Amino acid sequence: MDRFIQTFGKGLYVVFMALVVVYLVFPVLVMIPISFNEINDLRFPPVGFSFRWYEAFANDPVWVHALFTSTKVAFGTVAVSATLGTLAAMGLFQCRSLMRAPLQGYMLSPIVTPVVVLAIGVFMVFSRWGIAGTIPGLIIAHSVLAIPVVIVAVLTALQTMPPNVVPAATGLGGSRLRVFFRIELPLLRPGIFSGAVFAFITSWDEAVISTFLTAPATKTLPVLIWGGVQTGLSPIIAAVGSIMVTLTALAFVVVWIFRTRKAA
């Protein structure tokens, strides 16, 4: 009887989690079949099957330019946030004073700060500095959101690292720089890689700050999608959204495969 109750409880839990996943993911996945509509309308279930809206996206210079802009900004954000986030996480981990908790809270504060408030502040500062509407300005702004994600990922990796490895390597004569590149960096690689992927996703999907900071020549895909939703629901938006969702899902799959292989 107890075994039956345990099996029933596990099955009920699995069903409940599956329903939650469907509830959360279904509105996003609906966009994919809509993008293959033959008609000039966002209709579900789709009418016919056609790649015409993907072809329209590929042949539209405005959308293609936005794609390249989003890609450049995302990779720039990865470079900045992965470097600064890793260094910040290592500094926090080695800090043993009472200032560690306030410092960590300050560095992670962009996660809990309303994005609109952050966007207004960034826009006011960047306008005064003359970098609003530029690619470097977007990279810096997106890095503000992405660095906390990298810090969390690297801190998790640091907490699972054997505590005696670095002191032992230093005691055997290794310089601090050599120990970092030969010992610490390989052990932290899964955390850094995960943080970099999540930083890419953060930048790739960011719309609010980008709306405040983009100029006509630096519009990203989320900004164009938002503008397209306001002016008219073209099926091209569904095609672009499907591409973004697919790339985001692939990024999560890559992280899962990488962490699984490292664990093995």
Backbone torsions as a table, in degrees:
resi	resn	phi	psi	omega
1	MET	NA	-43.7	178.7
2	ASP	-62.9	-38.7	179.8
3	ARG	-65.7	-39.3	178.0
4	PHE	-62.9	-41.5	179.8
5	ILE	-64.7	-41.5	178.7
6	GLN	-64.1	-44.1	179.3
7	THR	-63.9	-42.6	179.1
8	PHE	-64.2	-40.3	179.0
9	GLY	-64.3	-42.3	177.9
10	LYS	-64.3	-42.2	178.3
11	GLY	-63.4	-41.0	178.0
12	LEU	-63.9	-38.9	178.4
13	TYR	-64.3	-43.3	179.1
14	VAL	-62.7	-43.7	179.0
15	VAL	-62.8	-43.0	179.4
16	PHE	-62.0	-45.4	179.7
17	MET	-64.5	-37.9	177.9
18	ALA	-63.6	-40.4	178.1
19	LEU	-65.4	-39.0	177.7
20	VAL	-63.7	-43.6	179.2
21	VAL	-62.5	-44.2	179.0
22	VAL	-62.1	-42.2	179.9
23	TYR	-61.9	-38.8	-177.6
24	LEU	-79.8	-36.8	-171.0
25	VAL	-93.3	-27.5	-173.3
26	PHE	-56.5	-45.0	179.2
27	PRO	-59.4	-28.9	179.1
28	VAL	-79.0	-42.2	-177.5
29	LEU	-70.0	-23.5	178.0
30	VAL	-59.6	-29.2	-177.4
31	MET	-63.9	-31.0	-175.9
32	ILE	-65.6	-53.3	177.2
33	PRO	-64.3	-30.9	178.3
34	ILE	-62.3	-33.3	-177.2
35	SER	-67.0	-13.2	180.0
36	PHE	-100.5	14.8	177.9
37	ASN	-60.9	142.3	173.0
38	GLU	-82.0	-27.9	-176.2
39	ILE	-89.3	163.6	-179.3
40	ASN	-86.9	64.0	-176.3
41	ASP	-161.4	147.0	175.2
42	LEU	-86.8	89.1	-174.8
43	ARG	-122.0	137.2	175.6
44	PHE	-131.4	129.2	0.9
45	PRO	-68.5	154.6	-174.9
46	PRO	-67.8	154.0	177.1
47	VAL	-99.9	111.6	-179.2
48	GLY	74.3	-167.2	180.0
49	PHE	-146.0	124.2	-177.2
50	SER	-156.0	148.9	174.5
51	PHE	-98.1	16.7	-172.5
52	ARG	-62.1	-32.5	-177.1
53	TRP	-78.8	-28.1	172.5
54	TYR	-70.9	-37.4	176.0
55	GLU	-66.4	-39.7	177.6
56	ALA	-63.5	-37.9	176.8
57	PHE	-64.6	-45.2	-177.9
58	ALA	-67.3	-26.3	-178.0
59	ASN	-95.8	-1.6	180.0
60	ASP	-95.1	114.0	-176.9
61	PRO	-63.8	-28.0	-179.8
62	VAL	-67.8	-46.7	179.5
63	TRP	-67.8	-39.7	179.9
64	VAL	-65.3	-41.4	177.4
65	HIS	-62.7	-40.4	177.6
66	ALA	-64.4	-36.0	177.4
67	LEU	-62.4	-46.2	178.8
68	PHE	-66.2	-36.8	177.9
69	THR	-64.2	-46.0	178.3
70	SER	-61.1	-39.7	-179.5
71	THR	-66.4	-45.2	179.1
72	LYS	-62.2	-44.7	-179.3
73	VAL	-65.2	-40.8	-178.6
74	ALA	-64.5	-45.8	179.9
75	PHE	-69.3	-34.8	174.6
76	GLY	-64.4	-39.4	176.8
77	THR	-63.7	-40.2	177.9
78	VAL	-60.7	-45.9	-178.5
79	ALA	-61.7	-45.5	-177.4
80	VAL	-70.9	-49.5	-173.5
81	SER	-71.3	-36.3	179.1
82	ALA	-65.0	-39.9	179.5
83	THR	-69.3	-54.8	-176.8
84	LEU	-69.3	-38.0	180.0
85	GLY	-65.5	-39.8	178.1
86	THR	-64.8	-45.7	179.1
87	LEU	-63.7	-40.4	179.1
88	ALA	-65.4	-41.0	179.3
89	ALA	-64.1	-41.4	178.9
90	MET	-66.0	-38.8	176.8
91	GLY	-64.5	-42.4	178.5
92	LEU	-64.9	-40.2	-177.6
93	PHE	-65.8	-35.9	-178.3
94	GLN	-85.1	-10.8	-179.9
95	CYS	-75.8	126.4	-179.3
96	ARG	-116.1	8.5	-179.2
97	SER	-87.8	175.8	179.0
98	LEU	-71.0	-11.0	-179.1
99	MET	-81.5	-5.8	-176.1
100	ARG	-63.1	-47.3	-178.1
101	ALA	-63.3	-47.1	176.8
102	PRO	-62.6	-39.1	178.7
103	LEU	-64.1	-43.4	179.5
104	GLN	-64.8	-41.1	177.0
105	GLY	-63.0	-38.6	178.9
106	TYR	-66.3	-43.0	-178.4
107	MET	-69.4	-28.6	-179.7
108	LEU	-93.3	-0.8	-175.5
109	SER	-61.0	-31.7	177.6
110	PRO	-59.4	-21.8	179.5
111	ILE	-68.0	-37.2	-175.4
112	VAL	-100.0	-7.5	178.4
113	THR	-75.7	133.0	176.2
114	PRO	-54.4	130.9	-173.4
115	VAL	-63.7	-34.0	-180.0
116	VAL	-64.7	-42.6	178.4
117	VAL	-62.5	-44.7	178.1
118	LEU	-62.6	-39.4	-179.5
119	ALA	-65.2	-41.4	179.3
120	ILE	-63.8	-44.9	179.1
121	GLY	-63.6	-43.9	178.9
122	VAL	-63.2	-41.7	179.9
123	PHE	-62.3	-43.1	-179.6
124	MET	-64.2	-43.3	-179.1
125	VAL	-69.6	-46.5	-176.7
126	PHE	-68.6	-30.5	175.6
127	SER	-65.1	-38.3	178.1
128	ARG	-70.2	-33.4	179.1
129	TRP	-81.6	-12.8	179.1
130	GLY	80.8	21.2	180.0
131	ILE	-114.6	6.1	174.2
132	ALA	-69.0	138.3	-178.9
133	GLY	81.9	14.2	179.3
134	THR	-118.8	159.4	177.3
135	ILE	-62.8	-47.1	176.9
136	PRO	-58.4	-37.5	177.9
137	GLY	-62.8	-42.1	177.4
138	LEU	-64.5	-41.0	-179.9
139	ILE	-62.9	-44.6	180.0
140	ILE	-63.6	-44.7	-178.8
141	ALA	-64.5	-43.3	178.3
142	HIS	-66.9	-32.2	178.8
143	SER	-65.6	-30.2	176.5
144	VAL	-59.3	-37.7	178.0
145	LEU	-80.4	-29.9	-173.1
146	ALA	-86.6	-30.3	-177.8
147	ILE	-58.4	-44.4	177.3
148	PRO	-59.0	-34.5	178.2
149	VAL	-64.2	-42.9	178.3
150	VAL	-66.0	-40.1	179.1
151	ILE	-59.1	-45.8	179.9
152	VAL	-61.6	-44.3	-178.5
153	ALA	-65.1	-43.6	-178.0
154	VAL	-72.8	-36.6	176.5
155	LEU	-61.0	-39.6	176.8
156	THR	-62.1	-42.0	177.9
157	ALA	-66.6	-37.5	179.1
158	LEU	-65.4	-36.4	-179.0
159	GLN	-70.6	-22.8	178.1
160	THR	-94.3	-3.7	-179.2
161	MET	-78.0	137.5	178.2
162	PRO	-55.6	128.2	-172.4
163	PRO	-70.2	-21.5	-174.2
164	ASN	-95.4	-0.7	-174.9
165	VAL	-68.2	-50.3	-177.0
166	VAL	-65.7	-47.9	176.5
167	PRO	-59.4	-36.2	179.0
168	ALA	-66.6	-43.3	179.4
169	ALA	-65.2	-39.1	178.2
170	THR	-67.2	-39.8	179.4
171	GLY	-66.5	-24.8	178.3
172	LEU	-84.5	5.0	174.0
173	GLY	106.2	2.6	180.0
174	GLY	-75.6	136.3	176.8
175	SER	-71.1	161.7	-177.4
176	ARG	-61.5	-39.8	-179.5
177	LEU	-68.0	-41.5	-179.0
178	ARG	-68.6	-38.5	178.2
179	VAL	-63.1	-38.0	-179.7
180	PHE	-64.0	-48.0	-175.5
181	PHE	-77.5	-29.7	-176.3
182	ARG	-94.1	-25.9	-174.5
183	ILE	-115.7	-60.6	-172.0
184	GLU	-68.5	-46.9	-175.4
185	LEU	-60.9	-45.2	176.3
186	PRO	-61.0	-36.2	179.2
187	LEU	-71.6	-30.7	-178.6
188	LEU	-88.6	-5.3	-174.1
189	ARG	-56.0	-42.7	178.4
190	PRO	-61.0	-41.5	178.7
191	GLY	-66.5	-41.2	179.0
192	ILE	-65.8	-41.6	-179.9
193	PHE	-64.5	-43.4	178.8
194	SER	-62.8	-44.3	178.4
195	GLY	-62.8	-37.4	178.9
196	ALA	-66.4	-40.4	178.5
197	VAL	-64.7	-44.1	179.0
198	PHE	-67.4	-31.6	174.5
199	ALA	-65.3	-39.9	176.1
200	PHE	-60.9	-45.4	179.9
201	ILE	-64.0	-40.2	179.2
202	THR	-59.1	-45.3	179.3
203	SER	-71.8	-41.4	-176.3
204	TRP	-60.9	-36.4	-175.7
205	ASP	-98.9	-2.3	-173.2
206	GLU	-72.3	131.3	-176.7
207	ALA	-124.8	-34.7	-171.2
208	VAL	-70.1	-55.5	179.6
209	ILE	-63.2	-38.1	179.7
210	SER	-63.2	-35.0	178.5
211	THR	-62.5	-36.9	179.6
212	PHE	-75.3	-31.4	-168.9
213	LEU	-103.3	-16.3	-174.9
214	THR	-79.0	150.3	171.9
215	ALA	-110.8	171.7	179.3
216	PRO	-53.5	-30.5	-178.2
217	ALA	-89.2	-6.1	-176.5
218	THR	-127.4	28.4	179.6
219	LYS	-72.1	136.9	177.6
220	THR	-95.6	171.4	-179.5
221	LEU	-60.2	-46.3	178.4
222	PRO	-60.1	-35.7	179.0
223	VAL	-66.8	-42.6	178.3
224	LEU	-66.2	-37.8	177.9
225	ILE	-62.5	-44.7	179.5
226	TRP	-63.0	-42.0	177.2
227	GLY	-65.2	-37.8	178.4
228	GLY	-67.2	-35.2	177.7
229	VAL	-66.0	-33.8	-178.6
230	GLN	-75.7	-33.5	-175.2
231	THR	-95.1	-27.4	-178.8
232	GLY	171.3	139.8	-175.4
233	LEU	-87.8	86.8	177.4
234	SER	-86.1	142.9	176.3
235	PRO	-60.8	-16.4	174.9
236	ILE	-60.3	-34.2	178.9
237	ILE	-61.5	-40.5	177.5
238	ALA	-64.7	-39.2	178.7
239	ALA	-64.6	-44.6	179.3
240	VAL	-66.2	-42.5	177.6
241	GLY	-61.2	-38.2	178.3
242	SER	-64.0	-41.0	178.3
243	ILE	-62.9	-43.5	-179.4
244	MET	-65.9	-42.9	178.6
245	VAL	-63.4	-41.1	-179.7
246	THR	-63.9	-44.3	178.7
247	LEU	-65.1	-38.3	177.4
248	THR	-64.2	-43.9	178.5
249	ALA	-63.2	-41.1	178.1
250	LEU	-62.8	-36.4	177.8
251	ALA	-63.2	-42.4	176.7
252	PHE	-63.2	-39.5	179.4
253	VAL	-64.2	-41.3	179.1
254	VAL	-61.9	-42.7	178.5
255	VAL	-62.0	-44.3	-179.0
256	TRP	-63.3	-43.6	179.6
257	ILE	-64.7	-43.0	-178.8
258	PHE	-63.2	-45.7	-178.4
259	ARG	-69.3	-34.0	178.6
260	THR	-66.3	-43.6	179.0
261	ARG	-65.8	-40.2	178.6
262	LYS	-64.0	-40.3	178.3
263	ALA	-64.9	-37.7	178.7
264	ALA	-66.8	NA	NA
